[in-house]
């Protein structure tokens, strides 16, 4: 993503500044969206892991009794 940003900035320097700003804003938005998605995925994974652990613990307890 960072590389893409750099390339876009270098290529659009010849044109007007408005386009560059727009591109930067769009890129930033995309990055933010990607980060949010990653965070959500991580949270979901963590929740799943926790649930699995809880289930395992319950099973162990049942076996002990």
ZIFEN-V175943 format. One line per field, one symbol per residue. ss: DSSP state (2 for helix, 1 for strand, 0 for the rest). phi: phi as a letter, one per 40 degrees, with the letter a starting at -180 (. if undefined). psi: psi as a letter, one per 20 degrees, with the letter a starting at -180 (. if undefined). A space follows every 50 residues. Layout:
ss->???
phi->???
psi->???
This chain:
ss->02222222222000002222222222222222222222222222222222 222222222222220
phi->.ccddcdccccccccccccccccccccccccccccccccccccccccccc ccccccccccccccc
psi->ggggggggghhjhhaqhggggggggggggggggggggggggggggggggg gggggggggggghg.
